[in-house]
Amino acid sequence: MEAHPLLLLLILYADIWKTIECRCLPLSIVALDGGSYYSHGDIIIGGFIQEFGAQLTKPSDSIIMQFEMNQYFPENSFNFLAFLFAVEEINNSSELLPNITLGLHLKGHFRVISSIITAALNILIGQISIINFKCNSSQPVAAIIENFSAEESNRFYDMFQIYHYPQITYTSQSLYMSDTNRFPYFYRTVPNELYLCAGIGKLLKHFGWNWVNIISPNDDRSVKVVQILREGIERSSGCIAFHETFPHHGKIPNEQIEKILALIEESSAVNILYLNENYAFATHETFRFYSLLMPGKVFITIDQIEINRDTSIYFQMKNNTLIFKIYRSDMPNFLKFIREMKPIWLTNDASYGLNWWLGMCDGQCPKNIKRQCNFSKVFTPVEKSMFSSHCQTEYFGSSYGVYNAVYAVAHALHDMIMSGSGNDTTRTKENREVLDYLPWKLHRYLRNLHFKNGMGEEMWMDEKGDLITGYIILNMIFLPDGRSKYDIVGNYNPSAPPGQDFTINEKAIVWESSFNQTPPQPRCNPRCHPGYRKLPREGKPVCCYDCIRCAEGEVSNQTDMDTCTTCPEDQWPNQKRDACIPKVIIFLSYEEPLGIALTSISLFFLLVTVVILGIFIYYRDTPIVRANNRDLSYIFLISLMLCFLCSLLFIGHPEDITCILRQTTFGITFSITLSSILAKTITVVMAFHATKPGSKLRKWMGSRVSNSIVLSCSLIQTILCLSWLFTAPPFAYLNMRSEIGTILIECNEGSGIAFYCILGYLGFLAGVSFIIAFLARNLPDSFNEAKYITFSMLVFCSVWISFIPTYLSTKGKYMVAVEIFAILASSAGLLGCIFFPKCYIILLRPERNIKKYLTKT
């Protein structure tokens, strides 16, 4: 009779099998055929139960942990090996559970709930099958570790919660099952979906992707999670372009797939494929496969996809996908364990186990698990597709989650036993009593558990029973030779401090060449650059907007600003309006051309006045000097010199003292000048009338009257100036609003009323002088100086009348220039009209400078 292949395998490895069957503490796995969906990568053979057994032993008590395996993809083999590795590592440890042996029951399932329930019941009642043996296990069951989908985990929990067994998942991230009131006995070694949503939100925010499409199933769990994801996106000023769902049971109609793919093709948004572990392989891979074919599109998904080389070359896959995958750490000892595994550990089908084992000799296997083989086997194409798929992986299934799950249970057991037996795990009656009602007691030690796994990594289970490990962000890269690889380009660690929880290396991401810019910007419209702000479009989502330039005085220094910010009062926007720069400080300085010109003119007329004064002093005894009241002429010329000098106080950096001096000096010196003119005019009139016989004005002739007029008129102006200084004196003022982008340093009059009183009084003196001189214009020419005074007053008044509207319509430093010009022009007009004719006679027509000429009528 022909031998069964399994028996041949057992004979070949009899040394191993003898160890296995020596005790009735089995480690077994059952793989059930009949799943609704499976691919060519499935290693299930036929429709019968495959069983195998193994045992890891240590003396003393034994505790059983249950492990439910999913349908048999290559990653499930790695999960199974991780379970074996973790138990062996713990059983060989002298610190963790010394004198206690962990045992295993492993049951495979095909996501068939009836198979799951049957396997669980067999485990709990102690009926375990091992190839032609039937054993009753008396060891207590500590926990159930599973990789069900969220829906299956929920149903399994509802059925078996009455037993209070800790149910630990290493795959399901269902947010719904984080409710400790509803699921007090549920734990997991993966983060829940709330953290996944937060991580996706941070990725979108980092790249500024605010225009998003979401594709997800329509089950209650996905609807709730997507709602949380949407709210997070919208809080970050993002928008959902469309959210398409598909049935979570049964096959998706081709028409719906085509509709979703057409929407993706037409949209400019980033696409989130939220396809969780609840759904069949074909559904999941359909969308992700098509996502890799679309040029110019960005996709975010939550699990990796394996593409073989031929498919990659034929379809010209695109580098457009970022993948959130649960964080895992490298486990060097586990990789060594894989390399040294025996084929009988995998299955009792000799052909499958041997081929899977020999497949690790393939040159395409990663170096960290590739075996050094002294023989080779040539696989048929079918065999190669089946048994080399485990060599295409980079992350070895959920092995890290399995590893941590086993260690979490082991540490909880260790803490429970140590607390109940006085820190002693020796086989005694006391510590055997600790193991009574084991599942009921274990929960208090699993909640908020802090432990180190076999690699020394710090682990925390929070109050909800979740082991928060975070996520890594992968970039799937297709190389020119058709190979693909996953590069870690970022990570999200919810337990890290704010600001350090999310990192991304943009330079490490490889994008396809069809993107116009990298990183790509899938948006409703281009960003608003600094210097612009958003203007929402009526009737459109907030992510669709126009960009308008910031108004004057406002800036935006970031992209996509909702509003522009006003610059501080002493700053102004630069030309691009993306930064505030200090305003230019301006005042009429001596260094600029206008200041130099006005200073030169002032000094020139000052020099002319000095020369004229010198001429008058030199020719003081001549008739023309004596006839024009010599002392009054000296006062007049000196006051004009002060007028030309006071204009220099208006040039240069204004200070409080210069502001006070410039206005008071101007007012007093001009009052002296105009008083002198008034005195001259009155003297001329009196001199003419005093020559008449019997005139009483003779006694008023002399310098006393003219000096009194000058003194009294100047004193009034001095009193006005002092009153101004004591009430509201002028002061230096930074005028921020005079001119755009400048700070004008000017003198504030302090009291506008006082300033205009000073000017009004000067106008009064000028007006009186003009009227008297005008009335005396027809006096005999030889005595008549009145017509020159009339003309000088006409020039003076014209200058100051035109000054008022010009001054009020001018801004900045040019206001000061206008005032200086008025001072110089009016002073020069007085000097020229009154003294130039006399100098002409003194210097050029000395024959007229005689008494006879002056006294003729």
Order of alpha helices (4+ residues) and beta strands (2+ residues): alpha-alpha-beta-beta-beta-alpha-beta-alpha-beta-beta-beta-alpha-beta-beta-alpha-beta-alpha-beta-alpha-beta-alpha-beta-alpha-beta-alpha-alpha-alpha-alpha-alpha-alpha-beta-beta-beta-beta-beta-beta-beta-beta-beta-beta-beta-beta-alpha-alpha-alpha-alpha-alpha-beta-beta-alpha-alpha-alpha-alpha
